[in-house]
Amino acid sequence: MTSSTHNREQKDFTKVKLSKKSHIQVQSSTDAHGCCITDLAVLPGGLLLLADNDNQSVKLVDPASGHLLDELQLSSRPRGVCLLPGDSAVVTLPDKKRLQIISVTTKKLDLQRIVSVEGLCYGVDVFNDLFVVGFRDLKKITLVDMFGHTYKSISTDSRRKPIFKSPEYICVMTEKNSNGIYVSDWGTKTITRLSEELQVLQSFTDPALRGPRSLATVGGG
């Protein structure tokens, strides 16, 4: 298994200007509430897989047409989402303490198996055949195998001081010289870079970095 990082054209993002391109409709006729998209993943071909927390569902959207292609009701409110090899994805269900595996084939979503974990799982990514999971209640990052068994965790530094307060989003980067597991923590207002064995490599904070949430790789280090 590899991470959900994809090769992208390298750009100087310090000079990029943003502009609104289009509106993408993610509300469906069956939604009981307004949409609250807590995470998303970009599928090969450009489709978007969205975690809709308020409506307890995942949604498949075509950004080119702006159309909602499919939606799938879950047993609990989803939080994080990432892609897996073989037309699959994983969604975190913190209230159930579960990772829900789903299939994404021919523009359709279906439930697959469940992986039970030890706490309120928020962020998730994959690295070296393991799930990388962020637990908000346990304030730690854990490597979990495909059956839910804990391989390794980190919650404190060498002085036994807590590292995290709310590690809700995770992003794995495999580029040379910047590879690692990146964790955003809105509680500490910090981005932490971990090694594949969950050793702290770097920690970044800035007054402008208030309440950091989701992360994405863009290439170029």
Secondary structure per residue as TSV (DSSP state, phi and psi in degrees):
chain	resnum	aa	ss	phi	psi
A	1	M	-	360.0	142.1
A	2	T	-	-117.1	170.5
A	3	S	-	-74.3	170.8
A	4	S	S	-84.3	9.6
A	5	T	-	-72.2	134.1
A	6	H	-	-116.8	151.4
A	7	N	-	-66.3	134.0
A	8	R	-	-132.2	155.0
A	9	E	-	-63.4	129.9
A	10	Q	-	-76.9	131.3
A	11	K	-	-133.9	160.6
A	12	D	-	-88.9	98.1
A	13	F	T	-76.6	-5.7
A	14	T	T	-73.8	-14.3
A	15	K	S	-113.5	4.2
A	16	V	-	-76.9	137.5
A	17	K	-	-110.1	137.5
A	18	L	-	-96.3	142.7
A	19	S	-	-145.8	147.6
A	20	K	-	-74.4	126.8
A	21	K	-	-97.9	-46.9
A	22	S	-	-162.6	169.2
A	23	H	-	-102.4	131.6
A	24	I	-	-110.7	119.3
A	25	Q	-	-79.6	118.2
A	26	V	-	-117.4	-4.0
A	27	Q	-	-77.7	136.7
A	28	S	-	-114.8	165.1
A	29	S	T	-68.8	-19.0
A	30	T	T	-94.4	-4.8
A	31	D	-	-65.2	133.6
A	32	A	S	-91.2	-15.5
A	33	H	S	-137.2	170.7
A	34	G	-	-67.3	152.5
A	35	C	-	-72.2	140.1
A	36	C	-	-131.0	92.9
A	37	I	E	-84.6	109.6
A	38	T	E	-92.6	-18.3
A	39	D	E	-165.5	162.3
A	40	L	E	-151.8	160.6
A	41	A	E	-135.8	144.3
A	42	V	E	-97.5	119.0
A	43	L	-	-83.6	157.0
A	44	P	T	-55.7	131.3
A	45	G	T	99.7	-10.6
A	46	G	S	96.3	-0.5
A	47	L	-	-70.6	154.3
A	48	L	E	-110.6	134.5
A	49	L	E	-107.7	118.6
A	50	L	E	-113.6	140.3
A	51	A	E	-98.1	113.6
A	52	D	E	-101.4	98.9
A	53	N	T	-64.9	-46.0
A	54	D	T	-66.4	-33.4
A	55	N	T	-99.8	9.2
A	56	Q	T	54.2	48.8
A	57	S	E	-150.7	165.9
A	58	V	E	-116.0	147.0
A	59	K	E	-131.3	144.0
A	60	L	E	-110.0	121.8
A	61	V	E	-127.2	140.7
A	62	D	E	-98.7	105.5
A	63	P	T	-67.5	-23.1
A	64	A	T	-67.2	-43.2
A	65	S	T	-95.8	-18.4
A	66	G	T	78.3	15.1
A	67	H	E	-98.1	143.7
A	68	L	E	-83.1	117.2
A	69	L	E	-88.6	-36.9
A	70	D	E	-163.3	158.7
A	71	E	E	-143.4	153.2
A	72	L	E	-136.2	122.7
A	73	Q	E	-76.3	140.4
A	74	L	-	-114.2	170.5
A	75	S	S	-79.6	-10.8
A	76	S	S	-160.0	174.5
A	77	R	-	-72.6	123.8
A	78	P	-	-77.9	158.2
A	79	R	-	-127.8	-65.1
A	80	G	-	-107.7	160.3
A	81	V	E	-149.7	144.1
A	82	C	E	-151.8	161.6
A	83	L	E	-85.7	149.8
A	84	L	E	-121.2	159.7
A	85	P	T	-65.0	156.6
A	86	G	T	77.4	39.3
A	87	D	T	59.1	43.3
A	88	S	E	-132.4	165.5
A	89	A	E	-148.2	164.6
A	90	V	E	-126.9	138.9
A	91	V	E	-124.0	136.7
A	92	T	E	-86.9	138.5
A	93	L	E	-122.3	84.0
A	94	P	G	-60.1	-38.5
A	95	D	G	-64.1	-27.3
A	96	K	G	-97.3	-8.0
A	97	K	T	56.6	52.2
A	98	R	E	-139.3	153.0
A	99	L	E	-106.7	122.1
A	100	Q	E	-100.2	117.2
A	101	I	E	-85.5	133.8
A	102	I	E	-129.0	154.2
A	103	S	E	-99.1	145.8
A	104	V	E	-128.9	91.0
A	105	T	E	-132.0	143.2
A	106	T	T	42.4	45.8
A	107	K	T	61.6	32.7
A	108	K	E	-136.4	144.7
A	109	L	E	-108.8	138.5
A	110	D	E	-142.7	148.6
A	111	L	E	-73.3	139.7
A	112	Q	E	-117.4	-131.3
A	113	R	E	-92.8	170.1
A	114	I	E	-114.3	140.6
A	115	V	E	-116.7	116.5
A	116	S	E	-82.0	139.9
A	117	V	-	-128.4	179.5
A	118	E	S	-89.6	-11.7
A	119	G	S	-154.2	-164.7
A	120	L	-	-76.4	94.8
A	121	C	E	-82.9	123.1
A	122	Y	E	-110.3	-78.5
A	123	G	E	-79.9	152.2
A	124	V	E	-152.7	143.9
A	125	D	E	-151.4	179.9
A	126	V	E	-126.6	144.6
A	127	F	E	-157.4	121.8
A	128	N	T	52.5	50.3
A	129	D	T	65.7	20.5
A	130	L	E	-129.9	147.3
A	131	F	E	-78.8	136.6
A	132	V	E	-104.0	115.7
A	133	V	E	-121.9	135.2
A	134	G	E	-101.4	126.1
A	135	F	E	-107.6	116.4
A	136	R	T	-70.1	-43.3
A	137	D	T	-72.2	-36.2
A	138	L	T	-87.2	-10.7
A	139	K	T	55.3	49.9
A	140	K	E	-153.1	164.8
A	141	I	E	-110.4	134.4
A	142	T	E	-132.2	140.8
A	143	L	E	-93.0	122.8
A	144	V	E	-123.3	135.0
A	145	D	-	-79.2	179.1
A	146	M	T	-68.2	-8.4
A	147	F	T	-109.5	4.4
A	148	G	S	93.5	3.7
A	149	H	-	-80.8	136.1
A	150	T	E	-76.0	126.4
A	151	Y	E	-93.0	-45.7
A	152	K	E	-163.0	150.0
A	153	S	E	-136.3	159.4
A	154	I	E	-140.8	132.8
A	155	S	-	-139.2	-23.4
A	156	T	B	-130.2	161.4
A	157	D	-	-90.4	-170.2
A	158	S	T	-64.6	-20.1
A	159	R	T	-96.5	10.4
A	160	R	-	64.9	25.4
A	161	K	-	-88.9	134.2
A	162	P	B	-57.5	136.8
A	163	I	-	-90.5	-38.6
A	164	F	-	-115.4	154.7
A	165	K	S	-118.6	-42.5
A	166	S	-	-148.2	72.9
A	167	P	E	-79.7	83.6
A	168	E	E	-93.8	-21.5
A	169	Y	E	-131.8	143.8
A	170	I	E	-133.7	142.3
A	171	C	E	-142.0	127.0
A	172	V	E	-96.1	130.8
A	173	M	E	-119.3	134.9
A	174	T	-	-116.1	12.8
A	175	E	S	-71.4	146.6
A	176	K	T	-60.2	137.5
A	177	N	T	74.2	-8.4
A	178	S	T	-136.2	15.1
A	179	N	-	-69.3	151.3
A	180	G	E	151.7	-176.4
A	181	I	E	-107.0	118.0
A	182	Y	E	-102.9	131.9
A	183	V	E	-124.4	125.8
A	184	S	E	-98.6	133.6
A	185	D	E	-129.1	104.6
A	186	W	T	-72.8	-18.9
A	187	G	T	-71.0	-39.3
A	188	T	T	-99.1	-4.1
A	189	K	T	56.9	44.4
A	190	T	E	-134.9	146.0
A	191	I	E	-107.6	123.2
A	192	T	E	-114.5	134.2
A	193	R	E	-104.9	124.6
A	194	L	E	-112.9	153.5
A	195	S	-	-79.0	174.1
A	196	E	T	-67.0	-15.6
A	197	E	T	-102.9	17.1
A	198	L	-	63.4	39.9
A	199	Q	-	-98.7	139.6
A	200	V	E	-71.6	119.8
A	201	L	E	-98.6	-40.1
A	202	Q	E	-151.8	156.8
A	203	S	E	-140.4	131.0
A	204	F	E	-125.6	132.7
A	205	T	E	-145.0	155.3
A	206	D	-	-157.7	146.4
A	207	P	T	-55.7	-28.6
A	208	A	T	-79.6	-12.1
A	209	L	-	-92.0	80.8
A	210	R	-	-102.3	119.1
A	211	G	S	59.8	53.3
A	212	P	-	-62.5	142.6
A	213	R	-	-121.8	-116.5
A	214	S	-	-70.6	152.2
A	215	L	-	-121.7	153.3
A	216	A	-	-149.7	146.3
A	217	T	-	-86.1	140.8
A	218	V	-	-123.5	-3.2
A	219	G	S	89.1	167.3
A	220	G	-	72.7	20.6
A	221	G	-	76.5	360.0
